[in-house]
């Protein structure tokens, strides 16, 4: 909750604290985030191994961010939906399915981008 007595700097520091807490909760409790971070680590190792260009690094990290943000948003939507209606409800199920589509799109796009970056480099090995 925002304290009206907080100045701009104090407000930003508190916001950062809440953001870091949210990131920590995601990383320590959500299996999907853990799986995506594992994939991000593998992609980063591959980037060093194949000595990808600065542009490829930028694209890779943008895509990693896209996937993690989509996973986080999906988790938040699912948590709100479960809080509002903990029992099964057809409409809540639809909302959660649609929310789950976001990280699925992001993951699919990440595989396409990874293909553009790594398939030519892997092909050169053979």
N, C-alpha and C positions, 0 to 999 in steps of 0.2 A: 504494500500500500504506500502511496506517495505521501510523504510528510510535507505539508506546505511550508514548513520552516527550513527545509533543506534548500540550499543554494544549488546552482547549476552543477558545480563540480561534485558536490556530495551526492546529488541525484544520479550523476553518471557513474560514480563509484559504486553506489548501491545497485544500479542497473547491471553493471558488470558483474557484481557479486551474484546476483540472481541468475544471470546468463551462465556463468561458470558452474553454479549449482545445478542448473538444468542440464548442462552438458555432462556433468559428472553422473547425474541420475541416469541419463540415457546410456552412457558408456558402461555403467556398472549394473544396470538392470535389464536392458533390452537386448535380446539375442540378435535381433535383426541389425541393430547398430553394431554389435560386436562382429557379426559376419561381414558387414560392409567395411568396417575398419580393417579387418583382416585382408579383404580384397584390396583395399587402398594401400596397405603395406606391401602386398605382393606387387601391385602395379608400380609402386615407388621403387622397389628393388629392381624390377624389370627396367624401369627408366634409367637407373644407374648402369645396369648391365649393358643395355643397348645404346647408352649414351645419346638419349633423345635430345632433340633441339630445345631451345628456350620456348619456342612456340608450342611444341608438343608438351613440355612441362606445364605451361600455362593451361592448355586445353585439358590435360589430365587432372590438374588440381581443381579446375572449374567443374569438371564432371564429378570428381569425388565430392566436392562441396554440394553439388546438385543432388546427388544420391543421399548424402547424409541429411540435408535439409528436408528432402521429401520423406525420408524415414522418420525424422523428428516430427514433422507436421502430421504424418499419419498416426504416430503414437499419441500425439496430443489430441487429435480428433477422436481416436478410439477411447482415450481416457475420459474425455468429456461425455461421449455417448454412453459409456458404461456408468458414469456418475448420474447422468440424467435418467437413464432407464436401465438398471442393472439386469433385469430379466430380459429374455428374448423378446424382441419386437421387430416385426417385418421392416418397418421404416428405419429403425436403428441399424438393422442388418444391412440394408441398402446403403445407408450413409457410410458405414464402416467398409463395405465392399468398394464403394467409390473412392474413399480415402486410401484404401490399399492399392488402388490403381496408380496413384501418384508415384510411389517409389518403384512400382513395376515399370512405368514409362521411363523413369530416370535410369533404372538399371539396364533396360533395353538400349537406351541411347548410349549409356556408358560402354556397353559391349560393342556397339557400332564404332564409337570413337576409338576404343582400344584396338579394334580391328584395323582401322585406318593407320594407327600409329605402329602397331606391332607386327601385323601380318607381313608387310614388306621386309621388315628387319629379320623376322624368323625365316622367311623364304630365302634370304641370302645365306643362311646357315646350311642350306641343303643344296 
